[in-house]
């Protein structure tokens, strides 16, 4: 089992029918957890990547009535030359 989290931003607040569909989505084999952040308009889904793909998870949400806008990165991209503490590496010696 390979657990993966994916975060989606949605456009419109989910309807009652969409919320019911999200409740049923937990019954899909491979979906482990669903968290909704209504003020941030995001849905975070934890799923088993050996059973499902990102595209399948997005399609399940859309079929349930969630208007997905985009996938949101869970971590900020880091420059390959930047250290985790924010300092820069020493200049290369020639």
C-alpha positions as CSV (number, residue, x, y, z in Angstrom):
1,X,0.0,0.0,0.0
2,X,1.3,3.4,-1.0
3,X,-0.7,6.3,0.7
4,X,-0.7,9.5,-1.2
5,X,-2.3,12.8,-0.3
6,X,-3.7,15.1,-3.1
7,X,-5.2,18.5,-2.6
8,X,-7.7,20.1,-5.0
9,X,-9.2,23.6,-5.1
10,X,-12.8,23.8,-6.0
11,X,-15.0,26.6,-7.4
12,X,-18.5,26.4,-5.9
13,X,-19.5,25.3,-2.5
14,X,-20.6,21.7,-2.7
15,X,-24.4,21.1,-2.7
16,X,-26.1,18.8,-0.3
17,X,-26.1,16.1,-3.0
18,X,-22.4,16.6,-3.6
19,X,-21.7,16.3,0.1
20,X,-23.7,13.0,0.2
21,X,-21.7,11.8,-2.8
22,X,-18.4,12.6,-0.9
23,X,-19.7,10.5,2.0
24,X,-20.2,7.6,-0.4
25,X,-16.8,8.2,-2.0
26,X,-15.2,6.9,1.2
27,X,-16.6,3.5,0.3
28,X,-14.5,3.4,-2.9
29,X,-11.7,0.8,-2.4
30,X,-8.5,2.8,-2.1
31,X,-9.9,6.1,-0.7
32,X,-8.6,6.3,2.8
33,X,-9.7,9.8,4.0
34,X,-11.4,13.0,2.7
35,X,-11.0,16.4,4.4
36,X,-12.9,19.5,3.2
37,X,-11.7,23.0,4.0
38,X,-14.7,25.1,3.2
39,X,-13.1,28.6,3.9
40,X,-10.1,27.6,1.8
41,X,-12.3,25.9,-0.8
42,X,-10.0,22.8,-0.9
43,X,-10.5,19.1,-0.6
44,X,-7.7,16.8,0.5
45,X,-7.9,13.1,-0.4
46,X,-5.7,10.4,1.0
47,X,-5.7,7.4,-1.3
48,X,-3.8,4.2,-2.0
49,X,-1.7,4.8,-5.1
50,X,-1.4,1.1,-5.8
51,X,-5.2,1.1,-6.4
52,X,-6.0,4.6,-7.8
53,X,-4.4,7.4,-9.8
54,X,-4.6,11.2,-9.4
55,X,-6.8,11.4,-12.5
56,X,-9.2,8.7,-11.1
57,X,-9.5,10.6,-7.8
58,X,-10.2,13.9,-9.6
59,X,-12.8,12.2,-11.8
60,X,-14.5,10.6,-8.8
61,X,-14.8,14.0,-7.2
62,X,-16.2,15.6,-10.4
63,X,-18.7,12.8,-10.9
64,X,-19.8,13.5,-7.3
65,X,-20.6,17.1,-8.2
66,X,-17.5,18.9,-7.0
67,X,-16.3,21.6,-9.4
68,X,-12.6,21.0,-9.3
69,X,-10.5,24.0,-10.5
70,X,-7.0,22.7,-10.0
71,X,-4.7,20.5,-8.1
72,X,-2.7,22.4,-5.4
73,X,0.8,21.5,-4.5
74,X,1.1,20.2,-0.9
75,X,4.7,21.4,-0.5
76,X,6.3,24.6,-1.8
77,X,8.9,23.9,-4.6
78,X,12.4,24.5,-3.5
79,X,15.2,25.9,-5.6
80,X,17.8,23.1,-6.3
81,X,20.6,25.5,-5.0
82,X,18.8,26.6,-1.9
83,X,19.4,24.9,1.4
84,X,16.4,24.0,3.6
85,X,17.4,26.8,6.1
86,X,17.2,29.4,3.3
87,X,21.0,30.0,3.1
88,X,22.8,29.8,-0.2
89,X,25.6,27.3,-0.9
90,X,29.1,28.6,-1.1
91,X,30.3,29.8,-4.6
92,X,32.0,27.2,-6.6
93,X,35.8,27.4,-6.6
94,X,37.5,27.3,-10.0
